[in-house]
Amino acid sequence: MSTHKNERLTGKKLLLVRRLALDMQPEGAEVIALDVVDAGVGDHVLVVQEGSSARKIFDDPWIPVQAVIVGVLDRVDIGGRRVL
């Protein structure tokens, strides 16, 4: 819930996401990301975290966004070894 919400974010879902290291352990601080793939709590997701690319997804140069969830990961392999 927000007392002030930018009109360009109306109807869009925001989620807190956190970067994972290659060993799948959380690192760094949480980031607020717009969710365009209907991710859920506990999902491992792919995030575009660069403002201009994120704004292109919405075709809106004025939307206040720096991170967008663009995919839910089903599996991750690193060096031929499954880590997720």
CORUR-V952398 format. One record per pair of residues at least 24 apart in sequence whose C-alpha atoms are under 10 Angstrom apart, sorted by the first residue. I is the first residue (numbers start at 1). J is the second residue. D is the distance in whole Angstrom. If there is no record, write none. Layout:
# CORUR-V952398
i = {I:I}
j = {J:J}
d = {D:D}
This chain:
# CORUR-V952398
i = {6:6:7:7:8:8:8:8:8:9:9:9:9:12:13:13:13:14:14:14:15:15:15:15:15:15:16:17:17:17:17:17:17:17:17:17:17:18:18:18:19:19:19:19:20:22:22:22:23:23:23:24:24:24:31:31:31:32:32:32:32:32:33:33:33:33:33:33:34:34:34:34:34:34:35:35:35:35:35:36:36:36:36:37:37:37:37:37:38:38:38:38:39:39:39:39:39:40:43:43:43:43:44:44:44:44:44:44:44:45:45:45:45:45:45:46:46:46:46:47:47}
j = {63:64:63:64:60:62:63:64:65:34:63:64:65:36:37:38:39:67:68:69:39:40:41:67:68:69:41:41:42:43:44:45:46:47:67:68:69:44:45:47:44:45:46:47:44:76:78:83:78:83:84:76:83:84:66:67:68:65:66:67:68:69:65:66:67:68:69:70:65:66:67:68:69:70:67:68:69:70:71:68:69:70:71:68:69:70:71:72:69:70:71:72:69:70:71:72:73:72:71:72:73:74:71:72:73:74:75:76:84:69:70:71:72:73:74:70:71:72:73:71:72}
d = {8:8:9:10:9:8:6:8:10:9:7:8:9:8:10:8:10:10:9:9:9:9:8:10:9:9:9:9:10:10:9:8:10:9:9:10:9:10:10:10:10:9:10:9:9:10:8:9:9:7:10:10:7:8:9:8:10:9:8:7:9:10:8:7:5:5:6:10:7:9:6:5:6:9:9:6:5:7:9:7:6:6:8:9:7:6:6:7:9:9:9:9:8:9:8:6:10:9:10:7:8:9:9:6:6:8:9:10:9:7:7:6:4:5:9:6:5:6:7:7:9}
